[in-house]
Amino acid sequence: MSLKQNCQKVYNLNFKEGSKTSAIWAYLCLMSLLRFVFLFALIIAAAIGIKLVYFYAPYEVGQPIDSLNHVKVYYNGSTDNILERNVTTDNYNLGLQYQCVEFVKRYYYEHLHHKMPDSYGNAKDFFNATLNDGELNKQRGLIQYSNPSKQLPAINDILILDASRTNKFGHVAIVSAVEDGYVEVVQQNAGKYATTRDIYKIVQIDGKWKIDNSRVLGWLHLAE
């Protein structure tokens, strides 16, 4: 019997029937009330526990958590966290620590010895929508391929993702593996609890390669 039903029964006994058993029903009503309070307390305690776990950071900001070809990926906490601008000894701008762009440009600088002519801009700005598939992106000094493209993504390419509801700046990552049906990327600052590696399904449609994700704008490739 529910709390409401128990209490209604007490009301009927006390004010309508005048029964001596009203004390028993009053006891049952009280027990139902206590049970309700206890369950409510458990829900609150669980909610507080979940909140504490949610706000617990698994790493320290600036802690290395992965690497690709000896180029480290650093933990950044929340995606909007910014420390300071990372500039090389020869005054090349790598970006804001530890955003996704900073890792991508640091990877190209350290591993591929490439400097982008334009070293500024948000992640989504790496993709120039005015270019045709396979044209040179002069701002980045890289060949740009659209999604879908005639050219399959290759290891070391920069995958570019458009803005989303929760991320107005977009996202970039480095292609670390290309296998039959999927590509793997390594990324920095994907989110407080996101992984440093992600996998995207890729399919071939009408002679073009398409990464099956609506946010993927395309990829950039360093010509040999």
Secondary structure by P-SEA (a helix, b strand, c coil): ccaaaaaaaaaaaaccccccaaaaaaaaaaaaaaaaaaaaaaaaaaaaaaaaaaacccccccccccccccbbbbbbcccccccbbbbccccccccccccaaaaaaaaaaccccccccccccccccccccccccccccccccbbbbcccccccccccbbbbbccccccccccccccccccccbbbbbbcccccccccbbbbbbbbcccbbbcccccccccccccc
